[in-house]
Amino acid sequence: MTRTLLAVLAHPDDESFGLGGTLARYAAGGVDVHVAIATDGVAGSVAEGYEHMLDDLVNVRVQEVSSAVEILGGTLHMLCYRDSGYIGDPANKHPEAFINADEDEAVGRVVQLIRQIRPQVIITHDETGGYFHPDHIHCWKITTAAFFAASNPEKYPEIELEPYEPQRLYYTAFPNRMVRIFTLLMRLRGHDPTKAGRNKDIDFTKLGIPPKKLHARIDYRDYWDKKRLASAQHPSQGGGTSNSRALPEWFQRRFLASEYFIRAYPLTSDGYREHDLFLGVV
């Protein structure tokens, strides 16, 4: 049996900065890994020194994510929606923005991908989007709907592919305990954790999930370098790793090389913890 994993994510860079270690680990283990990116990343900001790329940002972001997914060992699929920007961004109102797309049509695109790829495991953002990004939340919404619609022959009959029922649905997440550590470090360094991020529009004090509600932890220490290399393919986003640069790399590699997930289907109880997303998959 070929094990197949599909990650449906909002932006170019989410695959590396977010769950890159998990993707690299499974790809190296023989899993057929697919990454679907919903938007083009055009509404995002750029790192200092990359302002000249703003006029061609769509192509830049596509090139970056293509290189990153290749390093992680996956196959890339672009859903080609327009980046909606963060909360309150004027891009929210663009008629082609992902959050303004026809929901039924968007779900259908993911259903088609599921029926084509036939993954046992699907991963997307959680209902908070991690940091309340509208595109992340919309990605959670349409992917969850597609997960359940893909097996229903009455849904999207115009897609000329056999219905298919995936077995596991996971949401990316991170423990609030870790957020509290980063928040403390920010305060000690004189930074305001309520105004984090390049645009100072992320409130760290509101982020994170209680550990008992996290159902899977994937150790990617052996794939740390691969995640770091994939992340570095996104120089317009700052490159680097998905972890705090305020901590020494040896400390991050030893103690922070874990990615966490909520198991959305099949449902499980608080406090349950697994270390393999394919556990029980047949």
Secondary structure, 3 states (H helix, E strand, C coil): CCCEEEEEECCCCHHHHHCHHHHHHHHHCCCEEEEEEEECCCCCCCCCCCHHHHHHHHHHHHHHHHHHHHHHCCEEEEEEEECCCCCCCHHHHCCCEHHHCCHHHHHHHHHHHHHHHCCCEEEEECCCCCCCCHHHHHHHHHHHHHHHHCCCCCCCCCCCCCCCCCCEEEEEECEHHHHHHHHHHHHHCCCCCCCECCCCCECHHHCCECHHHCCEEEECHHHHHHHHHHHCCCHHHCCCCCCCCCCCHHHHHHHCCEEEEEEEECCCCCCCCECCCCCCCC
